[in-house]
Amino acid sequence: MNDVSNLSGCKKYAFANSVQETFTKLISEFDKSMDDLHFTITISNEQQRKLDQENLNGDVEEIKQFLEIIAGGVTDTKSQINTIINEVQIINKKVDDPNNTISLKAVKINPKELDDLPQKETNLTKKSIVKKLYRGNDVACNFTNIIDNGTSESQRIQAQLVILGKLKECPNILRFYGLSNVNDNQVMVFEWADKGNLKELYEKNDIN
């Protein structure tokens, strides 16, 4: 009986060791798999970041070329256009720098700064646009839905809005003042264009 009992105990001990070895092996394999998976995710995120950066660089380059081509018509002096291009290049460098922790943000306008028009004029002009006064200037508040959730796509959009804000110094480009809210709805605040957009102008008038 003593021999049998001891033998049974040895079997249990041997079985326990086997379980422990198997468990240790599985844990090791799991840790290695998690490391590989994390590495894969890191590569995927880096590839997406590079893709987003390439898209943004393309947008910035198009804007730079556009400004350089029509420099004579947009600004009075070459120095003015160069200043705008330099500012766009600075923005591009900030976005391109992986160590940059400062997020680019479009200008936010306090809704209280958007005043109603005099009673003789109506604020509503179209379903998607409300006419307001901003610091004494007529502005078009265009309803929009720009998400700012910190993703690469939203950061790209914010960077484009920042660049658009820089172009407001060009007299032949519609000014973009920033983002705001009207009646609890997000709007993009633009310079008011009395004759509507270019498409509408061509449709209503005979232009050479």
C-alpha positions as CSV (number, residue, x, y, z in Angstrom):
1,M,0.0,0.0,0.0
2,N,2.8,2.4,0.8
3,D,4.5,1.6,-2.5
4,V,1.3,2.2,-4.4
5,S,0.6,5.4,-2.6
6,N,4.1,6.7,-3.3
7,L,3.8,5.7,-6.9
8,S,0.5,7.5,-7.3
9,G,2.1,10.7,-5.8
10,C,5.0,10.5,-8.2
11,K,2.6,10.2,-11.1
12,K,0.7,13.3,-9.9
13,Y,4.0,15.1,-9.5
14,A,5.2,14.1,-12.9
15,F,1.8,15.2,-14.4
16,A,2.0,18.5,-12.6
17,N,5.4,19.2,-14.0
18,S,4.2,18.3,-17.5
19,V,1.3,20.8,-17.2
20,Q,3.7,23.5,-15.9
21,E,6.0,22.9,-18.8
22,T,3.1,23.1,-21.3
23,F,1.8,26.2,-19.7
24,T,5.2,27.9,-19.7
25,K,5.5,27.0,-23.4
26,L,2.1,28.4,-24.3
27,I,2.8,31.6,-22.4
28,S,6.0,32.0,-24.3
29,E,4.3,31.4,-27.6
30,F,1.6,33.8,-26.7
31,D,4.0,36.6,-25.7
32,K,5.9,36.1,-29.0
33,S,2.7,36.3,-30.9
34,M,1.7,39.5,-29.2
35,D,5.1,41.0,-29.9
36,D,4.7,40.1,-33.6
37,L,1.2,41.4,-33.7
38,H,2.2,44.7,-32.0
39,F,5.0,45.0,-34.5
40,T,2.6,44.4,-37.4
41,I,0.2,47.1,-36.0
42,T,3.1,49.5,-35.6
43,I,4.1,48.9,-39.3
44,S,0.5,49.4,-40.4
45,N,0.2,52.6,-38.5
46,E,3.5,53.9,-39.8
47,Q,2.4,53.1,-43.4
48,Q,-0.9,54.9,-42.9
49,R,1.0,57.9,-41.4
50,K,3.3,58.0,-44.5
51,L,0.3,57.7,-46.8
52,D,-1.5,60.6,-45.1
53,Q,1.7,62.6,-45.2
54,E,2.1,62.0,-48.9
55,N,-1.5,63.1,-49.5
56,L,-1.0,66.3,-47.4
57,N,2.4,67.0,-49.1
58,G,0.6,66.7,-52.5
59,D,-2.1,69.2,-51.4
60,V,0.5,71.7,-50.1
61,E,2.6,71.4,-53.3
62,E,-0.5,72.0,-55.4
63,I,-1.3,75.2,-53.4
64,K,2.3,76.4,-53.7
65,Q,2.3,75.9,-57.5
66,F,-1.0,77.6,-57.7
67,L,0.3,80.6,-55.8
68,E,3.5,80.8,-57.8
69,I,1.6,80.6,-61.1
70,I,-0.9,83.4,-60.4
71,A,1.4,85.4,-58.1
72,G,1.1,88.5,-60.3
73,G,-2.7,88.5,-60.2
74,V,-3.1,87.7,-56.5
75,T,-0.7,90.0,-54.8
76,D,0.7,93.4,-55.5
77,T,4.3,92.5,-54.7
78,K,6.4,89.4,-55.0
79,S,7.4,89.6,-51.3
80,Q,3.7,89.1,-50.3
81,I,3.4,85.9,-52.2
82,N,6.7,84.7,-50.9
83,T,5.5,85.3,-47.3
84,I,2.5,83.2,-47.9
85,I,4.5,80.4,-49.5
86,N,6.9,80.5,-46.6
87,E,4.1,80.1,-44.1
88,V,2.7,77.2,-46.1
89,Q,6.1,75.6,-46.1
90,I,6.4,76.0,-42.3
91,I,3.0,74.3,-41.9
92,N,4.1,71.5,-44.1
93,K,7.3,71.0,-42.0
94,K,5.2,70.8,-38.8
95,V,3.0,68.2,-40.2
96,D,5.9,66.3,-41.7
97,D,7.8,66.2,-38.5
98,P,7.0,62.9,-36.6
99,N,8.3,64.4,-33.4
100,N,6.0,67.3,-33.6
101,T,3.4,67.1,-30.8
102,I,1.6,70.3,-31.6
103,S,-1.6,69.7,-33.6
104,L,-2.6,72.2,-36.2
105,K,-6.0,73.7,-35.6
106,A,-8.2,76.0,-37.7
107,V,-9.1,79.3,-36.1
108,K,-12.1,79.1,-33.8
109,I,-14.5,82.1,-33.8
110,N,-16.6,82.8,-30.8
111,P,-20.3,82.6,-31.9
112,K,-20.9,85.8,-29.9
113,E,-18.8,87.6,-32.5
114,L,-21.2,86.7,-35.3
115,D,-23.8,89.4,-35.2
116,D,-27.2,89.4,-36.8
117,L,-27.8,91.7,-39.8
118,P,-30.0,94.8,-39.5
119,Q,-33.7,94.1,-39.6
120,K,-34.0,95.3,-43.2
121,E,-31.9,92.4,-44.2
122,T,-32.6,88.7,-43.6
123,N,-30.0,86.4,-42.1
124,L,-31.1,83.3,-44.0
125,T,-30.1,83.2,-47.7
126,K,-30.0,79.5,-48.4
127,K,-30.6,76.3,-46.6
128,S,-26.9,75.7,-46.1
129,I,-25.7,79.3,-45.6
130,V,-26.5,82.1,-43.1
131,K,-25.4,85.6,-43.6
132,K,-23.9,87.3,-40.6
133,L,-21.7,90.2,-39.5
134,Y,-18.2,89.4,-38.2
135,R,-16.2,92.4,-37.0
136,G,-18.2,94.7,-39.3
137,N,-17.8,92.5,-42.4
138,D,-20.5,90.6,-44.1
139,V,-19.7,86.8,-43.9
140,A,-21.2,83.6,-45.1
141,C,-21.7,81.0,-42.4
142,N,-21.7,77.7,-44.4
143,F,-23.0,74.7,-42.4
144,T,-20.6,71.9,-42.2
145,N,-19.6,68.9,-40.1
146,I,-15.8,68.7,-39.7
147,I,-14.8,66.1,-37.2
148,D,-11.9,66.9,-34.9
149,N,-11.1,63.6,-33.2
150,G,-7.3,63.5,-33.4
151,T,-7.2,60.9,-36.2
152,S,-4.7,61.4,-39.1
153,E,-7.6,62.2,-41.4
154,S,-9.0,64.9,-39.2
155,Q,-5.5,66.4,-38.6
156,R,-5.1,66.5,-42.4
157,I,-8.3,68.4,-42.7
158,Q,-7.3,70.8,-39.9
159,A,-4.0,71.4,-41.7
160,Q,-5.8,72.2,-44.9
161,L,-8.0,74.7,-43.1
162,V,-5.0,76.4,-41.5
163,I,-3.5,76.8,-45.0
164,L,-6.8,78.1,-46.3
165,G,-6.7,80.6,-43.5
166,K,-3.3,81.8,-44.5
167,L,-4.5,82.5,-48.1
168,K,-7.0,85.1,-46.9
169,E,-4.4,87.7,-47.5
170,C,-4.8,87.1,-51.2
171,P,-7.4,89.6,-52.5
172,N,-8.6,87.3,-55.3
173,I,-9.2,84.3,-53.1
174,L,-12.3,84.1,-50.9
175,R,-11.3,84.7,-47.3
176,F,-11.8,81.9,-44.8
177,Y,-12.0,83.3,-41.3
178,G,-12.4,80.1,-39.3
179,L,-14.8,77.7,-37.7
180,S,-17.7,78.7,-35.4
181,N,-21.3,77.7,-34.5
182,V,-24.7,79.1,-35.5
183,N,-27.8,77.8,-33.7
184,D,-25.7,75.0,-32.2
185,N,-24.5,73.9,-35.7
186,Q,-20.9,74.0,-36.9
187,V,-20.2,76.5,-39.7
188,M,-17.2,77.6,-41.8
189,V,-17.1,81.4,-41.9
190,F,-16.2,82.8,-45.3
191,E,-16.1,86.3,-46.8
192,W,-19.5,87.2,-48.2
193,A,-19.7,87.1,-52.0
194,D,-22.6,89.4,-53.2
195,K,-22.8,87.7,-56.6
196,G,-22.8,84.2,-55.3
197,N,-20.3,81.6,-56.4
198,L,-18.5,81.6,-59.8
199,K,-20.7,78.9,-61.2
200,E,-23.9,80.9,-60.4
201,L,-22.3,84.1,-61.8
202,Y,-21.5,82.4,-65.2
203,E,-25.1,81.0,-65.4
204,K,-26.8,84.3,-64.7
205,N,-24.5,86.7,-66.6
206,D,-23.0,86.8,-70.1
207,I,-19.3,87.0,-69.3
208,N,-16.6,87.2,-72.0
